[in-house]
């Protein structure tokens, strides 16, 4: 563990410590794939995407998604951490710092969520499984593959530190590789990476320890951990609490961001609100477009939106000494203050900041201010052409 909660009543808009980093407030721009890296490298569009919420008042913005290896991208138009990427990343971190905010790099390996057809590389997973989006089967990762993935996380964290990032976020959620290993539904291995919860958690814990050993306290280390996969037979909240406790014992992370849902099996469990099926279908070529229109509702299930919709699950983790980041339906000042009152150290928001990059500044200045986000989720299909709020643009 790297520091207890700060004493006293927390003011969400006051400065706060996250491991070795001092943030100007407790509001974090959550990782949301930007769709702004067509060559897998930083662009002016990506820099502006993160500069705007930094200018708008967030304490820290999170760059997503920074894959630790080429086959770990969800598809080939994503950044993967290598020396060639460092100059652009440095330009991005400099731009965010000039606005007074900190910046984090989300590091991870997509595992079975990776589009093997797009990457032109096999997708690694606990076992062989068919991915209907890529129309390919995953490859069962060997112990050697997993050791390489662990080393790749450590190397990526080192490159992030060299690029000027203040923090890294380890992606242990949404059935990406480490999360897929945590899931009893996806992981039925009979080796050191399976059998029981301790085995299923080995990859996640190995990644955390390797990153801590590599960067020490040069940057803050957070982890985005699934509380539940949102599917029958997947990771249950009781097991997730135990994994969180192990991460705390390992001393590998400075805070946990609590998330839920499966990009592979049930993505809308995290993104509550409307499920824009027609817009998703339109983002794909004709063969897949028809399939999404016919069968997409089985995959894109709609869940009603309410403020702080992950709070009931997240309360299960408040007995930990680790600082916790609450996300999921954070768009109003009252919700932020409620999270602080319940013991959460930070709040994270994403969709509301697409609609209004200056929302944090407005909420800090005016307690009566409200978010304009209508939770339509029409921003989600825009990840294929540049993530944005279509409502804000009048589209």
C-alpha positions as CSV (number, residue, x, y, z in Angstrom):
1,X,0.0,0.0,0.0
2,X,1.2,3.4,-0.9
3,X,-0.4,5.9,1.5
4,X,-3.8,5.9,3.3
5,X,-6.7,8.2,2.5
6,X,-6.1,11.8,3.4
7,X,-7.8,12.7,6.7
8,X,-10.8,14.9,7.0
9,X,-13.8,15.6,4.8
10,X,-12.7,15.6,1.1
11,X,-13.5,18.5,-1.2
12,X,-13.7,17.1,-4.7
13,X,-12.4,20.4,-6.1
14,X,-9.4,20.7,-3.7
15,X,-5.9,19.4,-4.4
16,X,-5.2,15.7,-3.6
17,X,-2.4,13.2,-3.7
18,X,-2.5,10.1,-5.9
19,X,0.6,8.1,-4.9
20,X,3.6,10.3,-5.7
21,X,1.5,12.7,-7.8
22,X,-0.3,15.8,-6.6
23,X,-3.5,16.5,-8.6
24,X,-5.3,19.9,-8.6
25,X,-8.6,18.2,-7.8
26,X,-10.2,14.7,-7.4
27,X,-11.8,14.5,-10.9
28,X,-10.3,12.2,-13.4
29,X,-11.1,12.0,-17.1
30,X,-11.7,8.3,-17.5
31,X,-10.0,6.3,-20.3
32,X,-12.2,6.3,-23.4
33,X,-10.7,5.2,-26.8
34,X,-10.3,8.3,-28.8
35,X,-10.3,6.9,-32.4
36,X,-7.6,9.5,-33.2
37,X,-4.5,7.4,-34.0
38,X,-4.9,6.0,-37.5
39,X,-1.2,5.2,-37.7
40,X,-0.9,4.0,-34.1
41,X,0.9,7.2,-33.2
42,X,-0.1,10.5,-31.5
43,X,-1.9,13.0,-33.8
44,X,-2.9,16.7,-33.3
45,X,-6.4,15.4,-32.9
46,X,-5.4,13.2,-30.0
47,X,-3.5,16.0,-28.3
48,X,-6.5,18.3,-28.6
49,X,-8.8,15.6,-27.3
50,X,-6.9,15.6,-24.0
51,X,-6.0,19.2,-23.9
52,X,-9.7,20.3,-23.9
53,X,-10.8,18.6,-20.7
54,X,-7.4,19.6,-19.1
55,X,-8.2,23.2,-20.0
56,X,-11.8,22.5,-18.8
57,X,-10.6,21.7,-15.2
58,X,-10.1,18.0,-14.7
59,X,-7.3,17.0,-12.3
60,X,-6.0,14.3,-14.6
61,X,-6.9,12.9,-18.1
62,X,-6.3,9.4,-19.1
63,X,-5.0,8.4,-22.6
64,X,-6.6,5.2,-23.9
65,X,-5.8,2.8,-25.1
66,X,-2.0,2.3,-25.0
67,X,-1.4,-1.4,-25.9
68,X,1.7,-3.0,-24.5
69,X,2.2,-5.2,-27.6
70,X,1.0,-5.2,-31.3
71,X,-1.3,-8.1,-30.7
72,X,-2.7,-6.4,-27.6
73,X,-4.5,-3.7,-29.6
74,X,-8.2,-4.0,-30.0
75,X,-7.5,-3.1,-33.6
76,X,-4.6,-1.9,-35.6
77,X,-5.3,1.9,-35.4
78,X,-4.3,2.1,-31.7
79,X,-1.1,3.2,-30.0
80,X,1.1,0.5,-28.9
81,X,4.0,1.4,-26.6
82,X,7.3,1.5,-28.4
83,X,10.2,4.0,-28.7
84,X,8.7,5.4,-32.0
85,X,5.7,6.5,-30.0
86,X,7.6,8.5,-27.4
87,X,8.1,11.9,-29.1
88,X,4.4,12.2,-29.9
89,X,3.4,11.1,-26.4
90,X,5.8,13.7,-25.0
91,X,4.1,16.3,-27.1
92,X,0.7,15.2,-25.6
93,X,1.9,15.2,-22.0
94,X,3.5,18.7,-22.4
95,X,0.2,20.0,-23.8
96,X,-1.8,18.7,-20.9
97,X,0.7,19.9,-18.3
98,X,0.5,23.4,-19.9
99,X,-3.2,23.4,-18.9
100,X,-2.4,22.6,-15.3
101,X,-3.6,19.0,-15.3
102,X,-1.9,15.6,-14.9
103,X,-2.0,12.8,-17.5
104,X,-2.2,9.1,-17.2
105,X,-1.5,6.3,-19.8
106,X,-3.9,3.3,-19.8
107,X,-1.7,0.3,-20.4
108,X,-3.1,-3.1,-21.2
109,X,-3.4,-6.1,-23.5
110,X,-6.7,-6.7,-25.2
111,X,-6.4,-10.5,-25.2
112,X,-9.7,-12.0,-26.6
113,X,-11.1,-8.6,-27.3
114,X,-8.4,-7.9,-29.9
115,X,-9.4,-7.9,-33.5
116,X,-7.0,-10.5,-34.9
117,X,-8.1,-9.8,-38.5
118,X,-7.3,-6.1,-38.1
119,X,-4.1,-6.6,-36.2
120,X,-3.0,-9.5,-38.5
121,X,-1.8,-11.3,-35.4
122,X,-3.5,-14.0,-33.3
123,X,-5.5,-12.8,-30.3
124,X,-4.3,-14.3,-27.0
125,X,-6.8,-15.6,-24.4
126,X,-7.0,-18.2,-21.6
127,X,-8.2,-20.7,-24.2
128,X,-9.5,-21.0,-27.8
129,X,-12.6,-19.1,-28.4
130,X,-14.5,-17.7,-31.4
131,X,-14.7,-13.9,-31.7
132,X,-17.7,-13.0,-33.9
133,X,-16.5,-9.5,-34.6
134,X,-13.1,-10.6,-36.0
135,X,-14.4,-13.9,-37.3
136,X,-11.3,-15.5,-35.8
137,X,-10.5,-17.9,-33.0
138,X,-8.3,-16.8,-30.1
139,X,-5.1,-18.6,-29.4
140,X,-4.6,-20.1,-25.9
141,X,-1.7,-18.2,-24.3
142,X,1.3,-20.2,-23.2
143,X,3.2,-19.6,-20.0
144,X,5.9,-18.1,-22.2
145,X,3.3,-15.8,-23.9
146,X,2.1,-14.6,-20.5
147,X,5.6,-13.9,-19.2
148,X,6.2,-11.8,-22.3
149,X,3.0,-9.9,-21.6
150,X,4.1,-9.1,-18.1
151,X,7.5,-7.9,-19.3
152,X,5.7,-5.8,-22.0
153,X,3.7,-4.0,-19.3
154,X,6.8,-3.2,-17.4
155,X,8.5,-1.8,-20.5
156,X,5.4,0.1,-21.5
157,X,5.3,1.7,-18.0
158,X,9.0,2.7,-18.4
159,X,8.3,4.3,-21.7
160,X,5.2,6.1,-20.3
161,X,7.4,7.6,-17.5
162,X,10.0,8.7,-20.1
163,X,7.2,10.3,-22.1
164,X,6.2,12.6,-19.2
165,X,3.1,10.7,-17.9
166,X,2.3,11.3,-14.3
167,X,0.5,8.0,-13.9
168,X,-0.2,4.7,-15.6
169,X,-3.5,2.8,-15.4
170,X,-3.3,-1.0,-15.7
171,X,-6.3,-2.4,-17.5
172,X,-7.6,-5.3,-15.5
173,X,-11.2,-5.0,-16.7
174,X,-13.8,-5.6,-19.4
175,X,-12.4,-9.1,-20.3
176,X,-9.3,-7.8,-21.8
177,X,-6.5,-10.3,-21.2
178,X,-5.9,-10.0,-17.5
179,X,-9.6,-9.7,-16.9
180,X,-10.3,-12.7,-19.1
181,X,-8.0,-14.7,-16.9
182,X,-9.9,-13.5,-13.8
183,X,-13.2,-14.8,-15.3
184,X,-14.2,-18.4,-14.4
185,X,-16.4,-18.3,-17.5
186,X,-13.4,-17.6,-19.8
187,X,-10.6,-19.3,-17.9
188,X,-10.9,-23.1,-17.4
189,X,-7.2,-23.7,-17.4
190,X,-5.6,-26.4,-15.3
191,X,-2.2,-24.8,-14.8
192,X,-0.7,-22.1,-12.6
193,X,-2.9,-19.5,-14.3
194,X,-6.2,-21.3,-13.6
195,X,-7.8,-23.9,-11.3
196,X,-8.9,-21.4,-8.6
197,X,-9.1,-17.6,-7.9
198,X,-5.5,-17.4,-6.9
199,X,-4.4,-19.0,-10.2
200,X,-6.8,-16.8,-12.2
201,X,-5.4,-13.7,-10.5
202,X,-1.8,-14.6,-11.1
203,X,-1.5,-12.7,-14.4
204,X,-3.0,-9.5,-12.9
205,X,-0.8,-9.6,-9.8
206,X,2.3,-10.4,-11.9
207,X,1.6,-7.4,-14.1
208,X,1.2,-5.1,-11.1
209,X,4.4,-6.2,-9.4
210,X,6.4,-6.0,-12.6
211,X,5.3,-2.5,-13.2
212,X,6.0,-1.4,-9.7
213,X,9.4,-3.0,-9.8
214,X,10.2,-1.2,-13.1
215,X,9.0,2.4,-12.3
216,X,8.9,2.4,-8.5
217,X,7.4,5.8,-7.4
218,X,8.4,7.7,-10.6
219,X,4.7,7.7,-11.6
220,X,1.5,6.8,-9.8
221,X,0.1,3.3,-10.6
222,X,-3.6,2.7,-10.7
223,X,-5.5,-0.3,-11.8
224,X,-8.9,-0.5,-13.5
225,X,-10.5,-3.6,-12.0
226,X,-13.8,-5.3,-13.0
227,X,-16.1,-5.6,-10.0
228,X,-18.2,-8.0,-12.1
229,X,-18.3,-9.0,-15.7
230,X,-22.0,-8.6,-15.9
231,X,-22.6,-12.1,-17.3
232,X,-23.7,-15.3,-15.7
233,X,-20.6,-17.4,-14.7
234,X,-18.2,-14.5,-15.0
235,X,-16.2,-12.7,-12.3
236,X,-18.4,-12.2,-9.2
237,X,-18.0,-9.2,-6.9
238,X,-16.9,-11.3,-3.9
239,X,-14.0,-12.7,-5.9
240,X,-13.1,-9.2,-7.2
241,X,-12.9,-7.9,-3.6
242,X,-10.4,-10.6,-2.9
243,X,-8.3,-9.7,-5.9
244,X,-8.4,-6.1,-4.8
245,X,-7.2,-7.1,-1.4
246,X,-4.3,-9.1,-3.0
247,X,-3.3,-6.1,-5.1
248,X,-3.3,-4.0,-1.9
249,X,-1.1,-6.6,-0.1
250,X,1.3,-6.6,-3.1
251,X,1.8,-2.8,-2.8
252,X,1.7,-2.6,-6.6
253,X,-1.0,0.0,-7.1
254,X,-1.7,3.4,-5.6
255,X,-5.5,3.3,-6.3
256,X,-8.2,1.2,-7.8
257,X,-10.7,2.4,-10.4
258,X,-13.8,0.2,-10.1
259,X,-15.5,-0.8,-13.3
260,X,-17.8,-3.5,-14.6
261,X,-18.9,-5.2,-17.8
262,X,-17.4,-7.1,-20.6
263,X,-16.3,-5.7,-24.0
264,X,-16.5,-9.3,-25.2
265,X,-19.8,-10.4,-23.8
266,X,-21.8,-7.5,-22.4
267,X,-20.4,-4.0,-23.1
268,X,-23.5,-2.0,-22.2
269,X,-23.4,-3.2,-18.6
270,X,-20.9,-0.3,-18.1
271,X,-22.4,2.2,-20.5
272,X,-25.9,2.7,-19.0
273,X,-28.5,4.6,-21.0
274,X,-29.6,4.1,-24.6
275,X,-28.0,1.3,-26.8
276,X,-27.7,3.0,-30.2
277,X,-27.9,-0.1,-32.4
278,X,-28.6,1.7,-35.7
279,X,-25.5,3.9,-35.2
280,X,-23.3,1.0,-34.4
281,X,-24.5,-0.9,-37.4
282,X,-23.8,2.1,-39.7
283,X,-20.2,2.1,-38.5
284,X,-19.5,-1.4,-40.0
285,X,-19.3,-2.6,-43.6
286,X,-22.4,-4.3,-45.1
287,X,-21.9,-7.9,-44.0
288,X,-21.3,-7.0,-40.4
289,X,-23.9,-4.2,-40.6
290,X,-26.7,-6.7,-41.3
291,X,-25.6,-9.0,-38.6
292,X,-25.6,-6.2,-36.0
293,X,-29.1,-5.1,-37.1
294,X,-30.4,-8.6,-36.9
295,X,-28.7,-9.9,-33.8
296,X,-27.0,-6.9,-32.1
297,X,-29.7,-6.5,-29.4
298,X,-28.5,-9.7,-27.9
299,X,-25.1,-8.1,-27.5
300,X,-26.0,-4.5,-27.0
301,X,-28.4,-4.8,-24.1
302,X,-29.8,-1.5,-22.8
303,X,-29.6,-0.7,-19.1
304,X,-31.4,2.3,-17.6
305,X,-29.2,5.2,-16.7
306,X,-29.1,6.6,-13.2
307,X,-26.5,8.8,-11.5
308,X,-23.7,6.8,-9.8
309,X,-25.1,3.5,-11.1
310,X,-22.0,1.5,-10.1
311,X,-22.0,2.9,-6.5
312,X,-24.0,-0.1,-5.0
313,X,-21.3,-2.5,-6.2
314,X,-18.4,-0.1,-5.4
315,X,-19.5,0.1,-1.8
316,X,-18.4,-3.5,-1.4
317,X,-14.8,-2.3,-1.7
318,X,-14.7,0.5,0.8
319,X,-13.3,-1.7,3.5
320,X,-10.0,-1.6,1.7
321,X,-7.2,0.8,2.7
322,X,-6.5,1.5,-1.0
323,X,-7.9,4.8,-2.4
324,X,-10.8,4.1,-4.7
325,X,-12.0,5.8,-7.9
326,X,-15.7,5.8,-8.5
327,X,-17.0,5.9,-12.1
328,X,-20.2,5.2,-13.8
329,X,-22.8,7.9,-14.0
330,X,-20.7,10.7,-12.5
331,X,-22.0,13.9,-14.1
332,X,-23.4,16.1,-11.4
333,X,-21.7,18.0,-8.5
334,X,-24.1,16.4,-6.0
335,X,-22.9,12.9,-7.2
336,X,-19.3,13.8,-6.7
337,X,-19.9,15.1,-3.2
338,X,-21.8,12.0,-2.4
339,X,-18.9,9.9,-3.5
340,X,-16.5,11.9,-1.3
341,X,-18.9,11.5,1.7
342,X,-19.0,7.7,1.2
343,X,-15.2,7.5,1.3
344,X,-14.1,7.4,-2.3
345,X,-10.9,9.3,-3.0
346,X,-11.6,10.3,-6.6
347,X,-14.3,10.3,-9.2
348,X,-13.9,9.5,-12.9
349,X,-16.1,10.7,-15.8
350,X,-16.0,10.4,-19.6
351,X,-19.1,10.8,-21.7
352,X,-20.3,14.0,-20.0
353,X,-16.9,15.5,-20.9
354,X,-17.4,14.7,-24.5
355,X,-20.5,16.9,-24.5
356,X,-18.9,19.6,-22.3
357,X,-15.1,19.5,-21.9
358,X,-15.3,22.5,-19.5
359,X,-17.9,20.7,-17.3
360,X,-15.6,20.4,-14.2
361,X,-14.8,24.1,-14.3
362,X,-18.5,24.9,-14.5
363,X,-19.4,22.6,-11.6
364,X,-16.7,24.0,-9.5
365,X,-17.8,27.6,-10.1
366,X,-21.6,27.0,-9.7
367,X,-23.0,24.4,-7.4
368,X,-26.3,24.6,-9.3
369,X,-24.8,23.8,-12.7
370,X,-25.9,20.6,-14.3
371,X,-24.5,18.4,-17.1
372,X,-26.0,18.6,-20.6
373,X,-25.2,14.9,-21.3
374,X,-28.4,13.0,-22.2
375,X,-26.8,9.5,-21.9
376,X,-27.8,8.5,-25.4
377,X,-24.5,6.7,-26.0
378,X,-24.4,7.9,-29.6
379,X,-20.8,8.8,-28.9
380,X,-19.9,5.2,-28.6
381,X,-20.0,4.3,-32.4
382,X,-17.9,7.4,-33.2
383,X,-14.8,5.6,-31.9
384,X,-14.3,4.3,-35.4
385,X,-14.1,7.8,-36.9
386,X,-12.9,10.0,-34.0
387,X,-14.7,9.9,-30.6
388,X,-17.0,12.8,-30.1
389,X,-20.5,13.9,-29.0
390,X,-22.8,13.9,-32.0
391,X,-25.4,15.8,-30.0
392,X,-23.0,18.6,-29.3
393,X,-22.1,18.8,-32.9
394,X,-25.8,18.8,-33.9
395,X,-25.5,15.5,-35.7
